[in-house]
Amino acid sequence: MEVIRRNQLKKARELLAGQTCIVGFDDYNEFRSFSVQLSHYNSGMARERNLYIHAASKSKKYQYCLIAVSAEEHNKELKNSKIKLQWKKQLPDCWKTA
């Protein structure tokens, strides 16, 4: 899977439920800044689009694997601890092994 290294937030905004992508950054400050931007996106625009973007991180590589789920699915995750981490099953194999 290709690592997106430009316009990472734009790519996150383009995701639809069920889609996944990997975004990478050149340094730690960009990496951390993205997590704040993604949090704001999830609180505002994503909610309006009935989405939620999960992010798994690899801080040593300055990368996030983004997984988009529907807002309904995310609400179910919040209410049921048994399915809370189900989204991680959607992580691509290349992310798990790298």
N, C-alpha and C positions, 0 to 999 in steps of 0.2 A: 504494500500500500504506500502510495506516495506521501511524503511529508510536505505539507503546505508551509512555506516559509515567508510568504508575502500575503498581506491582506487577510490575516488569520481571523480577525473578528468578523470581517465580511463573509468569510467562508462559514463561520459558525452561524451567522444570521441566515444563510442560505439553506441550512440543513432542514430536512423534514423528518417527521417521526419515522424511526426505523433506520435512519441513515447514520453513518459513522465516518469520521475523518481523523487524521492525525495532523496536528499543527506543531511547528517547531519554532524556536526563537534563538537569536544569536547570543543573548546574554541573560543572566538571572533577573535583571530589572525588567526586561521585556516580558519574561516568563511570568513573574509575579504580577506585573501590571495587567496581564491578560486575565488572570484569575479574578481580579477585581472587576474588570470590564465585563467578563462573562457573568458574574454575579449580578451586576446591574442589568444586563440584558435579560437574564432569567426573571428578574423581579418586574421588569417592565414589558418590553417588546415581545419577548417569548411568551409571556403569559397572555398577552393580547392575541397571539397566534395559536394559543392552546398547545404550547410546547414547553418542554424543559430540556435543557442540555446538561447531561452529566459529563464530568471530566475526570479521567484517570490521569495521574501525572507521573512523569519520570523526571525528577528534578535534576539528576545528573546529566541528562540529555537535553534538558530544557524543552520538553515535549509534553503535550496533552493529547490523549485520545478522547475525542468528543463523541458522545452517543446521544442522539435526539430521541426523546420519547414524548408521547402525548401528555398533556397536562393531566388528563384523567388517569393515565397509568402512573404518573408521578404521585398523584394524590393517593392512589391505592398503596403505593410503596410507603408513603408516610404513615398510613394508618395500620399497616400490617407488617410487623417486623419479620415475618417469615419470607416475604417477598422483597424486602427492603433493598437487597443487593442483587436482585435478579438481573438488573441492567448490565452487570459485569459479565454475564454470560455472553453478551453481544460483543465483547472485546475481541478484535481479530487475533488470530493465532500469531501473526507477526508481532503484535504488541506484547503478547504474553511471553514470547520466547526471546525477545530482543533485550 
